[in-house]
């Protein structure tokens, strides 16, 4: 074997002495013995040609290189034109690239797995074990990681661990308590809420609903404590703020109530109940404009909110807008025809406008509702204006009832209603060639059973009227001329008021005075004398320090000039006993009475 060094002309690889082909690149070499000189320097070494197995010349198979490692042998076959050191560096580079690629694939696989896992958790259905605020528990088939569970508890107050199933049982107790509360079994409801709180001390709705039950039982302090506990557990529970506001208002804490209603509104700007509650509280503070604004917002949020209409009507009435008040009360009645408060309030507004018959109709309906007759059939025109009453003509009366004479018109400013709201007094006038004439009529609550009070009298003046608080007695204060006035007394009998004395009460008072020795020779003039009902009948004369039985006495004052313009009496007072039908002078009046009499000169 020749020892002459031979090299491949194509790739420069050292050849075996008898090799016909280069094992590196497959190039056919010269015959053995024709040695190719080794390259003298790297710069003159032939440049490699990138050859793959597929690029080998046809009929010239590429012999396999000796295998040192799998990757190295493959690289050698792929890069036959490189030297050994170059091939070794290329192999290392390929290995690094492979490792980097595998690492990248691993990272992507892990990230994709986490994404898919979270997406799967997002779409897992959960059981609704929340009973109006209780903690929602996942279905037993799945378990979300702790980070996916949101709690209503503040961060500083971690709820204590509860045995499995307690939240569900607590929710059932809350539900049962709600049912009992709807049945007005408040003690039973409270017991159920107690059990719910025992099982789940962080059930905000259990505290809140227990507070409602306590408040209904007038335990406002207990209610406030429960609402406060609910708010501590769930500061976003708007209903708890609203209910605590109601309780605080009942306790007289108006500013605290307004703050709670405002908090509820901040949590839920569409909370109509909270707006109404704040409006009611502002109404109690006599801030009528602000109250009207809150009621208006509640109505905007709930156009069928009858109580908001009613309360806004009250605020408008206090603010002097009687027409607006009547419109609001009417809206409340249209929404809820069984709203006794709205009927009663509209009756008050109509009464304030001088429309007695309309007011009586409303009071009548309110009384029927309050007596438990809300389900009885009703005349749909009850809430409407009686024909003619607002147009200046005489109002319609019940079939077969008496009424004012032809041509007499109702005077809206000269009407009044008895304290028990069962009888109205209405005055009618007629303009004649000789001046005005007046008729005074009473009607029952249905504007029937009319009774003329001044029968046989031709009166050029209207009168004033006063009822006793029990609505059993009526006094007419009748002007007869300039500086001339007397009194008439009527007693309630059946469905009307009838004269209680054979002649005017004023005449009887003068008869009593003239029968006393202190009147001396004084004789009142037949005209320009006055019999006046002393102010104070409405409070049983407590303003003059009386300690008399209720609805028992009338205090009467007499004033007149002497018949011969000599002597005078000014505000001499006596008392008429309605039960005994007799006059008297209390001891407290005697001294002042002596000073009121100036006897005529002799």
Secondary structure in CASP SS format (residue, H / E / C, confidence):
PFRMAT SS
TARGET T0000
AUTHOR 0000-0000-0000
METHOD secondary structure of the structure
MODEL  1
X C 1.00
X C 1.00
X C 1.00
X C 1.00
X C 1.00
X E 1.00
X E 1.00
X C 1.00
X C 1.00
X C 1.00
X C 1.00
X C 1.00
X C 1.00
X E 1.00
X E 1.00
X C 1.00
X C 1.00
X C 1.00
X C 1.00
X C 1.00
X E 1.00
X C 1.00
X C 1.00
X C 1.00
X C 1.00
X C 1.00
X C 1.00
X E 1.00
X C 1.00
X C 1.00
X C 1.00
X C 1.00
X C 1.00
X C 1.00
X C 1.00
X C 1.00
X C 1.00
X C 1.00
X C 1.00
X C 1.00
X C 1.00
X H 1.00
X H 1.00
X H 1.00
X C 1.00
X C 1.00
X C 1.00
X C 1.00
X C 1.00
X C 1.00
X C 1.00
X C 1.00
X H 1.00
X H 1.00
X H 1.00
X C 1.00
X C 1.00
X C 1.00
X C 1.00
X C 1.00
X C 1.00
X C 1.00
X C 1.00
X C 1.00
X C 1.00
X C 1.00
X C 1.00
X C 1.00
X C 1.00
X H 1.00
X H 1.00
X H 1.00
X H 1.00
X H 1.00
X H 1.00
X H 1.00
X H 1.00
X H 1.00
X C 1.00
X C 1.00
X C 1.00
X C 1.00
X C 1.00
X H 1.00
X H 1.00
X H 1.00
X H 1.00
X H 1.00
X H 1.00
X H 1.00
X H 1.00
X H 1.00
X H 1.00
X H 1.00
X H 1.00
X H 1.00
X H 1.00
X H 1.00
X H 1.00
X H 1.00
X H 1.00
X H 1.00
X H 1.00
X H 1.00
X H 1.00
X H 1.00
X H 1.00
X H 1.00
X H 1.00
X H 1.00
X H 1.00
X H 1.00
X H 1.00
X H 1.00
X H 1.00
X H 1.00
X H 1.00
X H 1.00
X H 1.00
X H 1.00
X H 1.00
X H 1.00
X C 1.00
X C 1.00
X C 1.00
X C 1.00
X C 1.00
X C 1.00
X C 1.00
X C 1.00
X C 1.00
X C 1.00
X C 1.00
X C 1.00
X C 1.00
X C 1.00
X C 1.00
X C 1.00
X C 1.00
X C 1.00
X C 1.00
X C 1.00
X C 1.00
X C 1.00
X C 1.00
X H 1.00
X H 1.00
X H 1.00
X C 1.00
X C 1.00
X C 1.00
X C 1.00
X C 1.00
X C 1.00
X C 1.00
X C 1.00
X C 1.00
X C 1.00
X C 1.00
X C 1.00
X C 1.00
X C 1.00
X C 1.00
X C 1.00
X C 1.00
X H 1.00
X H 1.00
X H 1.00
X H 1.00
X H 1.00
X H 1.00
X H 1.00
X H 1.00
X H 1.00
X H 1.00
X H 1.00
X H 1.00
X H 1.00
X H 1.00
X H 1.00
X H 1.00
X H 1.00
X C 1.00
X C 1.00
X C 1.00
X H 1.00
X H 1.00
X H 1.00
X H 1.00
X H 1.00
X H 1.00
X H 1.00
X H 1.00
X H 1.00
X H 1.00
X H 1.00
X H 1.00
X H 1.00
X H 1.00
X C 1.00
X C 1.00
X C 1.00
X C 1.00
X H 1.00
X H 1.00
X H 1.00
X H 1.00
X H 1.00
X H 1.00
X H 1.00
X H 1.00
X H 1.00
X H 1.00
X H 1.00
X H 1.00
X H 1.00
X C 1.00
X C 1.00
X C 1.00
X H 1.00
X H 1.00
X H 1.00
X H 1.00
X H 1.00
X H 1.00
X H 1.00
X H 1.00
X H 1.00
X H 1.00
X H 1.00
X H 1.00
X H 1.00
X H 1.00
X C 1.00
X C 1.00
X C 1.00
X C 1.00
X H 1.00
X H 1.00
X H 1.00
X H 1.00
X H 1.00
X H 1.00
X H 1.00
X H 1.00
X H 1.00
X H 1.00
X H 1.00
X H 1.00
X H 1.00
X C 1.00
X C 1.00
X C 1.00
X H 1.00
X H 1.00
X H 1.00
X H 1.00
X H 1.00
X H 1.00
X H 1.00
X H 1.00
X H 1.00
X H 1.00
X H 1.00
X H 1.00
X H 1.00
X H 1.00
X C 1.00
X C 1.00
X C 1.00
X C 1.00
X H 1.00
X H 1.00
X H 1.00
X H 1.00
X H 1.00
X H 1.00
X H 1.00
X H 1.00
X H 1.00
X H 1.00
X H 1.00
X H 1.00
X H 1.00
X C 1.00
X C 1.00
X C 1.00
X H 1.00
X H 1.00
X H 1.00
X H 1.00
X H 1.00
X H 1.00
X H 1.00
X H 1.00
X H 1.00
X H 1.00
X H 1.00
X H 1.00
X H 1.00
X H 1.00
X C 1.00
X C 1.00
X C 1.00
X C 1.00
X H 1.00
X H 1.00
X H 1.00
X H 1.00
X H 1.00
X H 1.00
X H 1.00
X H 1.00
X H 1.00
X H 1.00
X H 1.00
X H 1.00
X H 1.00
X C 1.00
X C 1.00
X C 1.00
X H 1.00
X H 1.00
X H 1.00
X H 1.00
X H 1.00
X H 1.00
X H 1.00
X H 1.00
X H 1.00
X H 1.00
X H 1.00
X H 1.00
X H 1.00
X H 1.00
X C 1.00
X C 1.00
X C 1.00
X C 1.00
X H 1.00
X H 1.00
X H 1.00
X H 1.00
X H 1.00
X H 1.00
X H 1.00
X H 1.00
X H 1.00
X H 1.00
X H 1.00
X H 1.00
X H 1.00
X C 1.00
X C 1.00
X C 1.00
X H 1.00
X H 1.00
X H 1.00
X H 1.00
X H 1.00
X H 1.00
X H 1.00
X H 1.00
X H 1.00
X H 1.00
X H 1.00
X H 1.00
X H 1.00
X H 1.00
X H 1.00
X H 1.00
X H 1.00
X H 1.00
X C 1.00
X C 1.00
X C 1.00
X C 1.00
X C 1.00
X C 1.00
X C 1.00
X C 1.00
X C 1.00
X C 1.00
X C 1.00
X C 1.00
X C 1.00
X C 1.00
X C 1.00
X C 1.00
X C 1.00
X C 1.00
X C 1.00
X C 1.00
X C 1.00
X C 1.00
X C 1.00
X C 1.00
X C 1.00
X C 1.00
X C 1.00
X C 1.00
X C 1.00
X C 1.00
X C 1.00
X C 1.00
X C 1.00
X C 1.00
X C 1.00
X E 1.00
X E 1.00
X E 1.00
X E 1.00
X E 1.00
X E 1.00
X E 1.00
X E 1.00
X E 1.00
X C 1.00
X C 1.00
X C 1.00
X C 1.00
X C 1.00
X E 1.00
X E 1.00
X E 1.00
X E 1.00
X E 1.00
X E 1.00
X E 1.00
X E 1.00
X E 1.00
X E 1.00
X C 1.00
X C 1.00
X E 1.00
X E 1.00
X E 1.00
X E 1.00
X E 1.00
X E 1.00
X E 1.00
X E 1.00
X E 1.00
X E 1.00
X C 1.00
X C 1.00
X C 1.00
X C 1.00
X C 1.00
X C 1.00
X E 1.00
X E 1.00
X C 1.00
X C 1.00
X C 1.00
X C 1.00
X C 1.00
X C 1.00
X E 1.00
X C 1.00
X C 1.00
X C 1.00
X E 1.00
X E 1.00
X E 1.00
X E 1.00
X E 1.00
X C 1.00
X C 1.00
X C 1.00
X C 1.00
X C 1.00
X E 1.00
X E 1.00
X E 1.00
X E 1.00
X E 1.00
X E 1.00
X E 1.00
X E 1.00
X E 1.00
X C 1.00
X C 1.00
X E 1.00
X E 1.00
X E 1.00
X E 1.00
X E 1.00
X E 1.00
X E 1.00
X E 1.00
X E 1.00
X E 1.00
X C 1.00
X C 1.00
X E 1.00
X E 1.00
X E 1.00
X E 1.00
X C 1.00
X C 1.00
X C 1.00
X C 1.00
X C 1.00
X H 1.00
X H 1.00
X H 1.00
X H 1.00
X H 1.00
X H 1.00
X H 1.00
X H 1.00
X H 1.00
X H 1.00
X C 1.00
X C 1.00
X H 1.00
X H 1.00
X H 1.00
X C 1.00
X C 1.00
X C 1.00
X C 1.00
X E 1.00
X C 1.00
X C 1.00
X C 1.00
X C 1.00
X C 1.00
X E 1.00
X E 1.00
X E 1.00
X E 1.00
X C 1.00
X C 1.00
X C 1.00
X H 1.00
X H 1.00
X H 1.00
X C 1.00
X C 1.00
X H 1.00
X H 1.00
X H 1.00
X C 1.00
X C 1.00
X C 1.00
X C 1.00
X C 1.00
X C 1.00
X C 1.00
X C 1.00
X E 1.00
X E 1.00
X E 1.00
X E 1.00
X E 1.00
X E 1.00
X E 1.00
X E 1.00
X E 1.00
X E 1.00
X C 1.00
X C 1.00
X C 1.00
X C 1.00
X C 1.00
X E 1.00
X E 1.00
X E 1.00
X E 1.00
X E 1.00
X E 1.00
X E 1.00
X E 1.00
X E 1.00
X E 1.00
X C 1.00
X C 1.00
X C 1.00
X C 1.00
X E 1.00
X E 1.00
X E 1.00
X C 1.00
X C 1.00
X H 1.00
X H 1.00
X H 1.00
X H 1.00
X H 1.00
X H 1.00
X H 1.00
X H 1.00
X H 1.00
X H 1.00
X E 1.00
X E 1.00
X C 1.00
X C 1.00
X C 1.00
X C 1.00
END
